[in-house]
Amino acid sequence: MAQVSDVTLDNQGFASFRTELNNILAAINSQHLGTSAPGSVAQGSLWIDSSSSGVLKLMMNDGSDNVELLQVNISSNAITSNMSVTGTISETDPNAIPFAIALGG
């Protein structure tokens, strides 16, 4: 788990700067993995919620709430989403047909 309270580098000595920068980079590298939203969350931030056993949830902050985009079952690697789609989705790539069938389309 890697999260930071903010992603702003303060003016400080080299050793402290290096530590803070490494902590920020670790948080970015892990997509801010944690059991709750990071303290540095802002509108448009993506983060991974690890609070449910065996499931990772991709979350996005919309400016006021953290919205679940999808879930990944880490045992089966199955991806699920309860999001609804409005508008038109189309696919013109003939190679996409096996993918659509595999997704149940």
C-alpha positions as CSV (number, residue, x, y, z in Angstrom):
1,M,0.0,0.0,0.0
2,A,1.4,3.4,-0.9
3,Q,-0.5,6.6,-0.4
4,V,0.6,10.1,0.6
5,S,-1.3,13.0,2.2
6,D,-0.3,15.4,-0.6
7,V,1.7,15.3,-3.9
8,T,3.4,18.7,-3.3
9,L,7.1,18.8,-2.7
10,D,8.0,21.2,0.1
11,N,11.2,23.3,0.3
12,Q,13.5,21.2,2.5
13,G,16.9,19.6,2.8
14,F,18.1,17.0,0.2
15,A,17.6,13.9,2.3
16,S,14.0,14.9,3.3
17,F,13.3,15.9,-0.3
18,R,14.5,12.6,-1.6
19,T,12.4,10.7,0.9
20,E,9.3,12.7,0.1
21,L,9.8,12.4,-3.6
22,N,10.3,8.6,-3.3
23,N,7.0,8.4,-1.3
24,I,5.1,10.4,-3.9
25,L,6.5,8.2,-6.7
26,A,5.6,5.0,-4.8
27,A,2.1,6.3,-4.4
28,I,1.8,7.1,-8.2
29,N,3.4,3.7,-9.1
30,S,0.8,1.8,-7.0
31,Q,-2.1,4.0,-8.3
32,H,-2.5,5.2,-4.7
33,L,-3.5,1.7,-3.5
34,G,-5.2,1.8,-0.1
35,T,-8.3,0.9,1.9
36,S,-9.7,4.5,1.5
37,A,-9.2,7.5,-0.7
38,P,-5.8,9.1,-0.4
39,G,-5.5,12.5,1.3
40,S,-4.3,13.9,-2.0
41,V,-7.4,12.9,-4.0
42,A,-8.7,15.6,-6.3
43,Q,-11.2,15.7,-9.1
44,G,-10.1,13.2,-11.8
45,S,-7.8,11.3,-9.5
46,L,-7.7,7.5,-10.0
47,W,-6.9,5.2,-7.1
48,I,-7.3,1.6,-6.2
49,D,-9.5,0.6,-3.2
50,S,-8.1,-2.6,-1.5
51,S,-10.6,-2.7,1.3
52,S,-12.5,-5.8,0.1
53,S,-10.7,-9.1,0.4
54,G,-9.8,-10.6,-2.9
55,V,-11.0,-7.6,-4.9
56,L,-9.4,-4.4,-6.2
57,K,-11.7,-1.6,-7.1
58,L,-10.7,1.1,-9.6
59,M,-12.1,4.4,-8.2
60,M,-12.2,7.9,-9.7
61,N,-12.9,11.1,-7.8
62,D,-15.5,13.3,-9.6
63,G,-14.9,16.3,-7.4
64,S,-17.2,15.4,-4.6
65,D,-17.4,11.6,-4.5
66,N,-15.3,8.5,-5.3
67,V,-17.0,6.6,-8.0
68,E,-16.3,2.9,-8.6
69,L,-15.4,2.3,-12.3
70,L,-14.7,-1.5,-12.1
71,Q,-13.7,-4.4,-9.9
72,V,-10.9,-6.9,-10.5
73,N,-11.2,-10.3,-8.7
74,I,-7.5,-11.0,-8.0
75,S,-8.0,-14.8,-7.9
76,S,-9.8,-15.2,-11.2
77,N,-8.7,-11.9,-12.9
78,A,-12.4,-11.4,-13.8
79,I,-13.3,-7.8,-14.3
80,T,-16.8,-6.6,-13.4
81,S,-18.5,-3.2,-13.5
82,N,-21.9,-1.9,-12.4
83,M,-21.6,1.3,-14.4
84,S,-24.3,2.2,-16.9
85,V,-23.4,3.5,-20.3
86,T,-25.4,6.2,-22.1
87,G,-25.0,7.0,-25.8
88,T,-23.8,4.8,-28.6
89,I,-21.0,2.3,-28.5
90,S,-19.8,0.9,-31.8
91,E,-16.9,-1.2,-33.0
92,T,-15.6,-1.3,-36.6
93,D,-12.6,-3.5,-35.9
94,P,-13.3,-7.1,-37.3
95,N,-10.8,-8.4,-34.8
96,A,-12.9,-7.2,-31.9
97,I,-15.6,-9.8,-32.5
98,P,-13.9,-12.6,-30.4
99,F,-13.3,-10.0,-27.7
100,A,-17.0,-9.0,-27.7
101,I,-18.1,-12.7,-27.6
102,A,-15.7,-13.3,-24.7
103,L,-17.3,-10.4,-22.8
104,G,-20.7,-11.7,-23.5
105,G,-21.6,-9.2,-26.2
